[in-house]
Amino acid sequence: MAYLTELDWFVPVKEWERYCNLIYEVWGDTDLYGGIFASQAMRQYIDIDEFAEAEREISDTLQTGGPSQIEKTNATTTPLSEQEKCRVRVGVHPPTKEVFASVARSNGMNPGVMFAYAIREYREGGRMRRIVEKFKKFDEFKQQDDHEQEEECNPTTPAEKHEVICDQIRDTVGLDKNIPEETLVETIEDVAGSSQPTINKYLPDVIDDLELVHHPKNADLYIHESRLEEMGIDPNAPPIDRKPAAVLDRDERVQAIKIELHRNAAAMSVSEIQSSVLDGAWSWSHVDELTTEIANQDGFGFRDTNSSKKILGKSGGSSHQTRSQSSSRSSGTDSTGSDHAQQHDHDQDDNDEREKLTSDAAAEMDVLMNAEVATDGGEDI
């Protein structure tokens, strides 16, 4: 055939025999097909066939490593250049022979020896084998990666679950927004479980780790503590000034009532405390219990009234003024000088006592405002 030319190279015998056996087994005619597939083997080996670019793109896409040439050299006990050779005269494609020989010589190799590497690579699967191996390698990597992601998404220890919960809140909600308590609970349920003991176990630690605090005006929302100052609230202010009344624990509720009594310098009824100080978030009977507790402490007490209504105020003073009513002072005067003198002495005593009470109240208020509210961490009623 005019379009073929004899190879006419000395090729390692064993590799040539193995190649010819393969061609005969598959095609049944070595003379006819031996040269056709030898030309194809050479083009594949030096990457000038039609699928060379496809393999490079697959390698780049799958990120499976270096160029295909690196994968073509198979280890042998004895280098092919030192093995026994035979003269091969099979007909091959002339341009392919010319380019292949040029590449061999530019790399310091004998064309016949490099041809042996080419037909061995072809016999062992060639480019198609390498592409399949790349896909297998990628599939194994993908399975491993999926497994690692699955393990990451399905933590087993409490510490791992806590970390995943916090990460999901940071990534999916963000700490610069109002975070509904419902969102925190749902995230815990998705990761750790939906039982109430589980929620009670994780919720406080998640809130603490994310540095969340209650929204000052909404008991169902949390915000990052850094946002308090943006809202004009001192992070170190008493709980009543930075939390909704509904979320105050028992000690914080007691502190709130005391602070309000000092701020207003007026006695208050249980109903007034329930509605004004604690925003109606707690029952009248519970607020009555708190006021009784406070009334039995130094500096506070119930005022005497004409009705059965309990009026809680600071003790030690002569005034019975409340938030809802003011005391009336008698306007009558006595015509005797003795009465005027007694009234003057009484007024002076009142002034002295009032100054003492004001000083004592200021000191106690300072203590209340800067106190760390103690709590046992349990649920309050």
LINMO-V366088 format. One record per backbone hydrogen bond with DSSP energy under -0.5 kcal/mol. NH is the residue of the N-H (numbers start at 1). CO is the residue of the C=O. If there is no record, write none. Layout:
NH/CO, NH/CO
This chain:
4/1, 5/92, 7/90, 8/88, 9/88, 11/9, 11/86, 13/84, 16/12, 17/13, 18/14, 19/15, 20/16, 21/17, 22/18, 23/19, 24/20, 25/21, 26/22, 27/23, 28/23, 28/24, 33/29, 34/30, 36/32, 37/33, 38/34, 39/35, 40/36, 41/37, 42/38, 43/39, 44/40, 45/41, 46/42, 47/44, 48/43, 49/43, 52/49, 55/51, 56/52, 57/53, 58/54, 59/55, 60/56, 61/57, 62/58, 63/59, 64/59, 70/67, 71/68, 72/69, 74/72, 82/79, 83/80, 86/11, 88/9, 89/87, 92/5, 94/3, 97/93, 98/94, 99/95, 100/96, 101/97, 102/98, 103/99, 104/100, 105/101, 106/102, 107/103, 107/104, 108/105, 109/104, 114/110, 115/111, 116/112, 117/113, 118/114, 119/115, 120/116, 121/117, 122/118, 123/119, 124/120, 125/122, 126/121, 128/125, 129/125, 130/126, 131/127, 132/128, 133/129, 134/130, 135/131, 136/132, 137/133, 138/134, 139/135, 140/136, 141/137, 142/138, 143/139, 144/140, 145/141, 146/142, 147/143, 148/144, 149/145, 150/146, 151/147, 152/148, 153/149, 154/150, 161/157, 162/158, 163/159, 164/160, 165/161, 166/162, 167/163, 168/164, 169/165, 170/166, 171/167, 172/168, 173/168, 173/169, 174/169, 177/174, 179/222, 180/178, 181/220, 183/180, 184/180, 185/181, 186/182, 187/183, 188/184, 189/185, 190/186, 191/187, 192/188, 193/188, 199/195, 200/196, 201/197, 202/198, 203/199, 204/200, 206/202, 207/203, 208/204, 209/205, 210/206, 211/208, 212/207, 213/223, 215/218, 215/221, 218/215, 221/218, 222/179, 223/213, 224/175, 225/211, 227/224, 228/225, 230/226, 231/227, 231/228, 232/229, 233/228, 237/234, 241/238, 242/238, 242/239, 243/239, 244/215, 247/244, 248/245, 253/249, 254/250, 255/251, 256/252, 257/253, 258/254, 259/255, 260/256, 261/257, 262/258, 263/259, 264/260, 265/261, 266/261, 267/321, 268/312, 270/310, 273/269, 274/270, 275/271, 276/272, 277/272, 277/273, 278/273, 280/274, 281/278, 287/283, 288/284, 289/285, 290/286, 291/287, 292/288, 293/289, 294/290, 295/291, 296/292, 297/294, 300/297, 301/313, 303/311, 311/303, 312/268, 312/310, 313/301, 315/299, 322/325, 323/267, 340/336, 341/337, 342/338, 343/339, 344/340, 345/341, 346/342, 347/343, 348/344, 349/345, 350/346, 351/347, 352/348, 353/349, 354/350, 355/351, 356/352, 357/353, 358/354, 359/355, 360/356, 361/357, 362/358, 363/359, 364/360, 365/361, 366/362, 367/363, 368/364, 369/365, 370/366, 371/368, 373/371
